């Protein structure tokens, strides 16, 4: 599981990435879907993007001291479904 150790502030809107190149090589992401799978429900997905082997989610909100879990599911031409999980702590920044 990936951990975004720097986290984000509760009042901050910020992008976070997963670089899939180690798992998909020269392939490119065709679809990418982000979900918040753990936390108190106060973290929000503002946007989702992908380009090449990089999947990005922009997040806002969250509660100070809570560690949220996110899941990114992607597909490529030869891999119909790959999943990576990430943790994001909400900190004073």
SULVENWO-V171040 format. One record per helix or strand. SS is the DSSP state (2 for helix, 1 for strand). FROM is the first residue (numbers start at 1). TO is the last residue. Records with the same first field share a line. If there is no record, write none. Layout:
SS->FROM-TO + FROM-TO
//
This chain:
1->2-8 + 14-19 + 31-38 + 43-51 + 54-61 + 67-75 + 82-90
2->21-24
//
